[in-house]
Amino acid sequence: MFSKIQAGAKASENLYSLIETAKANDLNTYDYLQHIFKDLPNAQNIEQVEALLPWNIELGNF
């Protein structure tokens, strides 16, 4: 709605979805985003990416 280009809208949609899913899984969204932005670039396969999804993170893990 507020993006001028489709790619920006898609990026916003993905980020908002991730934040809301983290909230639904009782995670501190700031800490969770710091965690995935730090670890995601090092993911080598789909299993490592899936391990970073909000429902696979334990509350005290970071």
C-alpha positions as CSV (number, residue, x, y, z in Angstrom):
1,M,0.0,0.0,0.0
2,F,2.8,2.4,0.8
3,S,5.5,1.0,-1.5
4,K,6.2,2.6,-4.8
5,I,7.5,-0.6,-6.4
6,Q,6.4,-4.2,-6.1
7,A,9.7,-5.5,-4.9
8,G,9.6,-3.1,-1.9
9,A,6.0,-4.2,-1.1
10,K,7.1,-7.8,-1.2
11,A,10.1,-7.2,1.1
12,S,7.8,-5.3,3.6
13,E,5.3,-8.1,3.4
14,N,7.9,-10.7,4.3
15,L,9.4,-8.7,7.1
16,Y,6.0,-7.9,8.7
17,S,5.0,-11.6,8.4
18,L,8.2,-12.7,10.1
19,I,7.7,-10.1,12.9
20,E,4.0,-11.1,13.5
21,T,4.9,-14.8,13.5
22,A,7.7,-14.2,16.1
23,K,5.2,-12.4,18.3
24,A,2.7,-15.3,17.9
25,N,5.5,-17.6,19.1
26,D,6.2,-15.4,22.2
27,L,9.6,-14.2,21.0
28,N,11.0,-10.8,21.7
29,T,10.9,-9.5,18.1
30,Y,14.0,-7.2,18.4
31,D,16.1,-10.1,19.8
32,Y,14.8,-12.5,17.3
33,L,15.5,-10.2,14.3
34,Q,19.0,-9.6,15.6
35,H,19.5,-13.4,15.9
36,I,18.3,-14.2,12.4
37,F,20.1,-11.3,10.7
38,K,23.3,-12.5,12.3
39,D,22.9,-16.2,11.5
40,L,21.0,-16.2,8.2
41,P,24.0,-15.2,6.0
42,N,25.8,-18.3,7.4
43,A,23.0,-20.8,6.6
44,Q,24.3,-23.3,4.1
45,N,21.2,-25.4,3.5
46,I,17.4,-25.4,3.9
47,E,17.6,-27.1,7.2
48,Q,19.7,-24.3,8.7
49,V,17.3,-21.7,7.3
50,E,14.3,-23.6,8.7
51,A,16.0,-23.7,12.1
52,L,15.8,-19.9,12.2
53,L,12.0,-19.8,11.7
54,P,10.1,-18.5,14.8
55,W,8.5,-21.8,15.7
56,N,11.9,-23.5,15.8
57,I,13.5,-21.0,18.2
58,E,13.4,-21.6,21.9
59,L,12.9,-18.5,24.0
60,G,16.2,-18.6,25.9
61,N,18.2,-19.6,22.8
62,F,19.7,-16.1,22.2
